[in-house]
Amino acid sequence: MHVMLSKEVDGDCPDPFGPCEEDEPPAPFSKVPAVRWRDWRWQIKNRIATQEVLEKLLVLTEEERASFLDAPGRKLPIAITPYYFSLIDPTNPDDPIRKCVIPRRQELLMGPGEAEDPLGEQADSPVPGLVHRYPDRVLFLLTGRCSTYCRYCTRSRLVGDRSHTSSASSKRRWERCIEYIRSNPRVRDVILSGGDPLVLESSVLEWVLEKLSAIPHVEMIRIGSKVPAVLPQRITPALVGMLRRYHPLYLSLHFTHPAELTPATRQACERLADGGIPLGSQTVLLKGVNDDAGTLGDLFRGLLRIRVRPYYLYQCDPIAGSAHFRTRVEEGIDIIRGLRGHTSGYAVPTYVIDAPGGGGKIPILPGYVTGRVEEGIALTNYAGGNFVYPEATVPVAVTP
């Protein structure tokens, strides 16, 4: 692969960490100097993005190789940071990280009920790049770029889109979105997403944050990102120092599997938490990747140890070519049942389906309420015990 040190911008030096717990790049990148390995721009510039480069690093399976036969028709690009690729066991075709980022033949097939825009976001887009579905919040799609592309991405129709690559066109689009937010006083919560906002240069991201923070009715800003899992080198002291100027600011992070919880990722998340930025995690339930209570329990407890609160467990959206990733909803309910009461409540996220067609997030819970009896509400706990909660009624005086 081409190895070249990127220039420094915005005060984010290529070796911002100093001594690091992962000084030496792992195989197959052991010849890359550590100072370059820790440069986030080097990681992006040297992403694995073609079949040819993939085949130099591992042996593709028949299903993986077949996915490249129709490559001209693929809308979702391939890109994996060297760091994230290093988490893959190249000898294991069923490696969970591998399944998430290396395409397979199945993603070229359209299943029943699948759609390019299953959540109907386009219908709720008053201006390009903005989704206004809930009354008091908007989704602001800053960029179509990610450092690493997940094969189950809800916005696979948009990410990697090169139609807004120039800074001038991006700024014009952002200004329209900001003006829409400014003119709608009910909007108090702005979620920055994409793509991944943290792949933008710090000065560019700060321009957006500054504009939004100046709007009186915007009470909070959230950033959705997978960067700490796939590109932890991006979380530099300079970036955190910039972000903390725009509190209240929250980060919704995307984690998939315990294998992502490396020392570098821990360092990135702890750096953000030390900057006073609350961290929540959103995880997608994926067949053959994390679809059991043991794996997800390890992930959620591991996230708490690095000060990330598990927030949502998503049923995989029915995007085109997602059938091989989607579990049955009953399996998700069983996983929540297997976690509730068996681990810390903080380690149990809310299991949700983002309703197709624009219905929004709907929580899905096991049937802990089993009915109504004369004494009140009948309940079943995590261990199968039966209980009755007495609902409030007109109190009766107790004779002493």
C-alpha positions in Angstrom: 0.0 0.0 0.0 1.0 3.6 -0.5 2.6 4.9 2.7 2.8 8.7 3.0 2.6 11.0 6.0 -0.2 13.5 5.7 0.4 17.1 6.4 -0.6 18.6 9.8 -3.8 20.6 9.9 -5.6 22.4 12.8 -2.9 21.6 15.3 -3.6 17.8 15.3 0.0 16.6 15.1 0.5 13.1 13.6 1.8 11.8 16.9 -0.6 13.4 19.4 -0.7 10.6 21.9 3.0 10.5 22.9 3.8 7.1 24.3 0.8 4.8 23.5 -0.3 1.4 24.5 -0.2 0.4 20.9 3.1 1.9 19.7 3.9 -0.9 17.3 1.6 -1.4 14.3 0.2 -5.0 14.2 0.6 -7.4 11.4 0.3 -7.1 8.4 1.3 -3.4 8.9 4.4 -4.0 11.1 6.7 -2.1 8.6 4.7 1.1 8.9 6.4 3.6 11.3 4.5 4.0 14.6 4.3 7.8 14.1 2.4 7.2 10.8 0.2 4.5 12.2 -1.1 6.9 14.8 -1.8 9.6 12.2 -5.5 9.6 11.5 -5.0 11.1 8.1 -2.6 8.4 7.1 -5.1 5.8 8.2 -7.8 7.4 5.9 -5.4 7.9 3.0 -4.3 4.2 3.2 -7.7 2.6 3.5 -8.2 -0.9 2.0 -10.6 -0.1 -0.8 -10.2 -2.6 -3.6 -10.3 -6.3 -4.2 -6.7 -6.3 -5.3 -5.5 -4.9 -2.0 -7.8 -7.2 0.0 -6.4 -10.2 -1.7 -2.9 -9.2 -0.7 -3.9 -9.3 2.9 -6.2 -12.3 3.1 -7.7 -15.1 1.0 -11.2 -14.1 -0.1 -14.0 -16.7 0.2 -16.1 -17.5 -2.8 -19.0 -15.4 -1.5 -16.7 -12.4 -1.0 -15.0 -12.7 -4.4 -18.4 -13.1 -6.0 -19.5 -9.8 -4.5 -17.0 -8.0 -6.8 -18.4 -9.4 -10.0 -21.1 -6.8 -10.0 -18.9 -4.1 -8.5 -20.0 -1.3 -11.0 -23.5 -1.6 -9.7 -22.5 -1.4 -6.0 -23.6 1.9 -4.4 -21.9 1.4 -1.1 -18.1 1.7 -1.5 -15.5 -0.5 0.2 -13.1 1.2 2.6 -11.5 -0.1 5.8 -8.9 1.7 7.8 -5.7 -0.3 8.3 -6.3 -0.1 12.0 -9.8 -1.6 11.8 -8.6 -4.2 9.3 -5.9 -5.3 11.8 -8.7 -6.5 14.1 -9.7 -9.1 11.6 -8.4 -12.7 11.9 -7.4 -13.3 8.3 -7.6 -17.1 8.7 -11.3 -17.0 9.9 -13.9 -16.5 7.2 -16.5 -16.1 9.9 -14.6 -13.4 11.8 -17.3 -10.9 13.0 -15.3 -7.8 12.0 -14.7 -9.2 8.6 -18.4 -9.8 8.0 -19.1 -6.2 8.8 -16.8 -4.6 6.3 -15.9 -7.1 3.5 -18.9 -7.4 1.1 -20.5 -10.8 0.3 -22.6 -11.9 -2.6 -25.8 -11.7 -0.6 -25.7 -7.9 -0.4 -26.3 -7.8 -4.2 -29.7 -9.5 -3.7 -32.9 -7.6 -2.9 -35.1 -9.3 -0.3 -38.9 -8.9 0.3 -39.7 -5.6 2.1 -36.2 -4.2 1.5 -35.7 -0.7 0.2 -32.9 1.8 -0.5 -34.5 4.2 1.9 -36.5 1.9 4.3 -37.0 4.6 7.0 -38.5 7.1 4.5 -36.0 9.8 5.4 -36.3 11.4 2.0 -39.9 12.2 2.6 -39.0 14.0 5.8 -36.3 16.1 4.3 -37.3 19.7 4.0 -33.9 20.8 2.6 -31.1 18.6 1.2 -29.1 17.1 4.0 -31.7 17.5 6.8 -34.2 15.1 8.1 -37.0 16.6 10.3 -39.1 13.7 11.6 -39.6 14.4 15.3 -41.1 17.8 16.3 -38.2 19.0 18.4 -35.1 17.5 16.7 -33.5 17.2 13.4 -30.9 15.0 11.8 -28.2 17.0 10.0 -26.3 14.9 7.5 -23.0 16.7 7.3 -21.1 14.4 5.0 -21.4 11.3 2.9 -17.9 10.1 3.9 -16.9 7.5 6.5 -13.4 6.3 7.3 -14.8 2.7 7.2 -18.0 1.6 5.5 -20.2 -1.0 7.3 -22.0 -3.3 4.9 -25.3 -3.0 6.8 -25.4 0.8 6.7 -28.9 2.4 6.9 -27.7 5.2 4.6 -25.8 3.0 2.1 -27.7 4.9 -0.6 -26.0 8.1 0.4 -22.6 7.3 2.0 -19.7 7.6 -0.4 -21.7 10.1 -2.5 -19.3 12.3 -4.4 -21.8 14.9 -5.4 -21.0 17.1 -2.5 -17.2 16.8 -2.4 -16.3 20.4 -2.9 -16.0 22.6 0.2 -18.1 25.3 -1.6 -21.0 23.0 -2.4 -20.9 21.5 1.1 -20.9 24.9 2.7 -23.9 26.1 0.6 -25.8 23.0 1.6 -24.9 23.4 5.3 -26.0 27.0 5.3 -29.4 26.1 4.0 -29.7 23.5 6.8 -28.6 25.9 9.4 -31.1 28.5 8.2 -33.9 26.0 8.3 -33.0 25.2 12.0 -32.7 28.9 12.8 -36.2 29.5 11.4 -37.8 26.7 13.3 -37.9 27.6 17.0 -39.3 24.2 18.0 -36.0 22.5 17.1 -34.0 22.2 20.3 -31.9 19.1 19.5 -29.6 18.7 16.5 -28.0 15.4 15.6 -25.0 15.6 13.3 -24.5 12.5 11.3 -23.7 11.4 7.8 -21.5 9.6 6.9 -19.3 10.4 9.9 -18.9 14.0 11.0 -15.6 13.2 12.7 -13.8 12.5 9.4 -14.1 16.3 8.7 -11.2 18.5 9.6 -11.6 20.1 13.1 -11.8 23.6 11.7 -14.7 22.6 9.3 -16.6 20.8 12.1 -16.1 23.7 14.4 -17.6 26.1 11.9 -20.8 24.1 12.0 -20.8 23.7 15.8 -20.3 27.4 16.2 -23.2 28.3 13.9 -25.5 25.9 15.6 -24.5 26.9 19.1 -25.3 30.6 18.3 -29.0 29.7 17.6 -30.9 30.5 20.9 -33.4 27.6 20.7 -30.8 24.9 20.0 -30.4 23.4 23.5 -28.1 20.5 22.7 -26.0 19.0 19.9 -25.3 15.3 19.3 -22.7 13.8 17.0 -23.1 10.3 15.7 -19.8 8.5 14.9 -18.1 5.2 14.6 -14.7 6.8 14.7 -13.6 5.7 18.2 -14.1 2.0 17.0 -12.6 2.2 13.5 -10.3 5.3 13.7 -9.4 6.0 17.3 -6.3 7.9 16.2 -8.7 10.7 15.2 -9.6 11.5 18.9 -6.7 13.8 19.5 -6.3 16.2 22.4 -6.8 19.1 19.9 -10.1 17.6 18.7 -11.4 17.1 22.3 -10.3 20.6 23.2 -12.4 22.0 20.3 -15.5 19.8 21.0 -15.6 20.8 24.7 -16.1 24.4 23.8 -19.7 23.5 22.6 -21.3 21.9 25.6 -23.9 20.6 26.0 -22.5 18.2 23.4 -23.1 14.4 23.3 -21.6 11.7 21.2 -23.6 8.7 20.0 -21.0 6.1 19.1 -21.5 2.9 17.1 -20.0 -0.3 18.5 -20.7 -3.8 17.1 -18.5 -6.4 18.8 -16.2 -6.8 21.8 -13.3 -7.2 19.5 -13.5 -3.4 18.9 -12.7 -2.6 22.5 -8.9 -2.3 22.1 -6.5 -0.2 24.2 -6.6 2.5 21.5 -10.3 2.7 21.5 -10.4 2.8 25.3 -7.9 5.6 25.2 -10.1 7.5 22.7 -13.3 7.1 24.7 -11.7 8.0 28.0 -10.2 11.1 26.4 -13.7 12.2 25.3 -15.2 11.4 28.6 -12.5 13.3 30.4 -13.5 16.2 28.2 -16.9 16.2 29.8 -18.6 14.7 26.7 -21.3 12.1 27.6 -20.9 9.0 25.5 -23.7 6.6 24.4 -23.5 3.5 22.2 -25.8 2.4 19.5 -25.4 -1.2 18.3 -27.0 -3.0 15.4 -28.1 -6.6 16.0 -26.5 -8.7 13.3 -26.9 -12.3 12.4 -23.6 -14.3 12.8 -21.8 -11.3 14.3 -23.3 -10.4 17.7 -26.7 -12.2 17.9 -26.3 -13.8 21.3 -26.6 -12.5 24.8 -23.0 -13.6 25.7 -21.4 -11.6 23.0 -23.6 -8.5 23.5 -23.2 -8.8 27.3 -19.4 -8.7 26.9 -19.7 -5.7 24.6 -22.0 -3.7 26.8 -20.1 -4.4 30.0 -16.9 -3.6 28.2 -18.4 -0.3 27.0 -19.3 0.7 30.6 -15.7 0.1 31.6 -14.6 2.8 29.1 -17.4 5.1 30.2 -19.7 4.5 27.2 -23.4 3.9 28.2 -25.2 1.3 26.0 -28.1 3.2 24.7 -29.9 1.5 21.7 -29.8 -2.0 20.3 -31.2 -1.7 16.8 -33.0 -4.3 14.8 -31.1 -4.2 11.5 -33.0 -1.9 9.1 -34.3 -3.6 5.9 -32.0 -1.9 3.5 -31.4 -3.5 0.1 -29.3 -6.6 0.4 -29.5 -6.9 4.2 -31.4 -10.3 4.6 -28.2 -12.1 5.5 -27.6 -9.7 8.4 -31.2 -9.5 9.8 -32.3 -11.8 12.7 -35.8 -12.5 13.7 -37.3 -10.0 16.2 -37.9 -12.8 18.7 -34.2 -13.4 18.9 -33.6 -9.8 19.9 -36.3 -10.1 22.6 -34.7 -13.2 23.9 -31.3 -11.4 24.1 -32.8 -8.6 26.1 -34.4 -11.2 28.4 -31.0 -12.9 28.7 -29.4 -9.6 29.8 -32.1 -8.0 32.1 -31.5 -9.1 35.7 -28.3 -11.0 34.7 -26.1 -7.9 34.4 -26.1 -4.3 35.4 -29.1 -2.3 34.3 -26.7 0.3 32.8 -25.5 -2.5 30.5 -28.9 -3.2 29.0 -29.8 -0.9 26.1 -33.3 -0.3 24.8 -34.1 -2.7 21.9 -35.8 -0.7 19.1 -37.1 -1.1 15.6 -36.8 2.1 13.5 -40.2 1.6 11.9 -40.1 1.3 8.1 -41.7 4.2 6.2 -40.8 6.8 8.8 -42.6 5.7 11.9 -39.6 6.4 14.2 -38.0 4.3 16.9 -40.4 1.8 18.6 -39.1 0.0 21.8 -39.5 -3.7 21.8 -39.6 -5.4 25.2 -40.1 -8.9 26.5 -43.5 -9.6 28.0 -42.9 -8.7 31.6 -46.5 -7.5 32.0 -48.6 -10.6 31.8 -52.0 -9.3 32.5 -54.4 -7.7 35.1 -55.7 -9.5 38.1 -58.1 -8.4 40.8 -55.2 -7.2 43.0 -53.4 -5.2 40.3 -50.9 -5.8 37.5 -49.5 -9.3 37.0 -45.7 -9.3 36.3 -43.0 -11.8 35.5 -39.4 -11.0 36.5 -36.1 -12.0 34.8 -36.0 -15.3 36.6 -39.6 -16.3 35.7 -41.0 -15.4 39.1 -44.6 -14.1 39.2 -45.6 -10.9 41.1 -48.5 -8.5 41.5 -48.1 -4.7 41.7 -51.1 -3.1 43.4 -52.3 -0.2 41.3 -53.4 2.9 43.1 -57.0 2.9 44.3 -59.1 4.9 46.8 -57.2 4.3 50.1 -59.1 2.6 52.9 -58.6 3.9 56.5 -56.7 1.4 58.6 -58.3 0.9 62.1 -55.5 1.1 64.7 
